[in-house]
Amino acid sequence: MHPSPRFAQPAARDLRFITTALKITTDLERIGDMAVNISERALELADAPSLKPYIDVPRMAEIAARMLRESLDAFVREDTALALDVCRSDDEVDNLNEQIFRELLSFMIEDPQTITRAMGVLFISKYLERIADHATNIAEMVILHGQGKSIRHVEELPPTV
């Protein structure tokens, strides 16, 4: 006698989905922590004159937010191609973070009075870079869930998955 459909056992696919969702919550919690840290640094910097026009930091925030949104969309839709696009975006955020670091380091060398403000901006940049890393982790889990293969720690991302 077969059990009624109401009490059917979950399929392996359902269990993989649930397991992936549980893993994603850890990354989302860390992203929330980073957002709090960014807010705290922004409040500290709000009353101080800016060192320069902040163009790259908002660009980083825009890319990181898009990456997070797309990684979650990829998970819900089981879209491994979108997840791979998210993984590819991580380099852009890393490059902006390095550029901001170099610029602010030169400000601090030229004028030690700028160190406190520059460090606040550097922290924000690093938190945004970490948010992008967590979005990438989510995207990598989507690919693992959908394709059954890990792309973590590969030298070069595949053209498609």
Secondary structure, 3 states (H helix, E strand, C coil): CCCCHHHCCCCHHHHHHHHHHHHHHHHHHHHHHHHHHHHHHHHHHHCCCCCCCCCHHHHHHHHHHHHHHHHHHHHHHCCHHHHHHHHHHHHHHHHHHHHHHHHHHHHHHHCHHHHHHHHHHHHHHHHHHHHHHHHHHHHHHHHHHHHCCCCCCCCCCCCCC
